[in-house]
Amino acid sequence: MYGGPGREPATDMSYLSLEALTRRFGPAAGVFDLSLTLERGRTLALLGPSGSGKTTTLRILGGFEVPDAGRIVVDGDDVVPLRPEQRRFGMVFQHYALFPHLDTGENVAFGLASLGVQGPETERRVAQALALVDLAGYERRKIGGLSGGQQQRVALARALAPEPRVLLLDEPLSNLDPALRERTRRELRSLIRRVGITTVIVTHEQEDAFDLGDVVAVLREGRLEQAGVPEVLYREPATPFVAGFIGRSSWLTGVIRGSDTLEVDGAEWRLGRLEGRPAGARVRVMVRPEALAFSEKGQGIPVTVADRRFAGSSTFYLVTTARGSAVEVSAGPEAAALGQKAWLVPVSTPADRDHLVAVFPEEAT
C-alpha cells in the first residue's frame, strides 16, 4: 500500500489538476473558474471563511457535486465523468461517519466488498490500514470506546483501505478540543507524510492549513485569491483579502513619496517593493504586529497605547493613531504602559520590514 516510510514524492507538477472548475448555485454562490495543480504525494489545504467554496470544491473532487464546467485530472485521467466509487478517492468526512454498531475492523472494511475485496484479502487490507494509523490490533474494539483522536484515525484507515489515489479530508480537526487538536494535527501530518498519499484538506483554521498543507489555496466567494507555500502567503500576500485573512494585521493609509519612500500618518517610512507606483498615489498599508517597534520620542507615528495583552512568548499592544487608526504591535512585556503616548516606526531590519508590510492601491478590496 503506497510507498511506506521514506517514500519520495514525484516531481510531476500536474498529478492532480483542477482546471477551470465551475459550479454555480446562484449569481454569487458556488465555485468559479478554479484552477490548481498538486504534485504527487503532496498536500493541498483549501482555506477560507464560510461560504468561500472550499467544501463545494471538495465535493466536486469526490464526485458528490457535478461541475458545470472544468476538468479534474488525476495522473493524466479526467475523472469528472466517473462516479465517486470509480475515482479511487478516499474521503474522511467532518464528523467521521463511523458506524457505532460495527467494531473498528468492520468500519475499516466497509466499502471493500463493493470493490470485490473478500475473505483473507479484506482482513489483510484492514490490518494494513490500521497499522498505517498506529492502531494495529484494534480490529475488535468498539467505536464508542475510542477517543476522538482514535476515531479520526479509524476514519482515515477506512479511507486508506481501498488504496485510493487521492485522500480528501473535510475539516478533519473541527471536532477536537484545543489540546487534542494540536496533538492530533501533529499525528495527522506525520501519517500523511509517512503514507505518501496525495491529499486535499478543507479547513477554515489558518493554523491547521499552515501546519498540514504543502500548498495552501485561499478561497473567497468561490474564487481563488492566492495559492502558495504558507511563508509566501504570510509575507507576500497578493490581495488585501489575503493580507487581512492570513495572520494578524492592521491597516493604515499612506501616500507614495518615492521609489522606496512612503508617508504613513505623517511619518516617513523607507520600504522596498514600491517600484512602479507613481509619486502621490494613495495606498492602503497592511502591517504585521512584528513589523513595528516603539521608538524614541518624536520619531515615527504618534500613538496612544489603548490595550495590552500578554500572550506568553509575545505581548501585543493595541495603539491608536491621531487619525483614529487602530494598530497592533508585538513588543516586549515592558515596552509600553496603558495610556502612554508613544511613537511607532517599522522594525530596523530591511528584509523583515519589507516582508511584513504590504502596500495596495487605495481602491483595492
Number of C-alpha atoms within 10 A of each C-alpha: 15 14 13 13 11 10 14 13 15 11 12 13 11 16 21 26 20 20 16 16 21 21 22 14 8 7 6 11 15 21 28 22 15 20 16 16 19 22 21 23 27 23 26 26 26 29 29 27 15 13 16 22 26 30 22 21 25 20 18 20 26 24 20 13 15 17 23 12 14 18 21 22 18 19 14 11 13 16 19 20 12 12 13 19 13 11 20 18 21 25 25 24 17 17 15 21 12 21 14 12 11 16 18 28 24 19 22 28 23 18 16 17 12 9 10 9 15 14 8 9 12 21 17 12 23 27 21 18 27 25 14 21 23 16 17 13 12 17 19 11 14 17 21 15 11 14 11 19 18 16 19 26 24 28 25 28 30 29 26 29 24 24 18 18 20 25 22 25 22 21 20 24 23 15 15 15 10 11 8 15 18 16 12 20 18 14 15 20 15 14 18 20 21 19 19 22 25 23 27 24 24 27 23 18 16 19 15 23 24 19 15 24 24 18 22 27 23 27 24 20 18 24 18 22 18 17 22 17 14 20 11 14 23 21 18 17 25 17 17 19 16 20 27 17 18 20 14 15 20 18 20 18 20 24 22 21 19 18 16 14 18 27 18 19 17 15 15 18 18 16 21 16 14 19 11 8 17 13 14 13 14 20 22 20 22 23 26 24 23 20 23 21 19 21 17 11 12 10 14 21 22 22 23 19 22 16 15 18 12 13 9 7 8 14 17 18 24 19 25 20 18 12 12 10 14 17 23 23 25 21 20 14 17 7 13 17 15 13 12 12 15 23 21 22 19 24 17 11 9 13 11 14 20 21 19 23 26 24 26 19 16 14 8 10 9
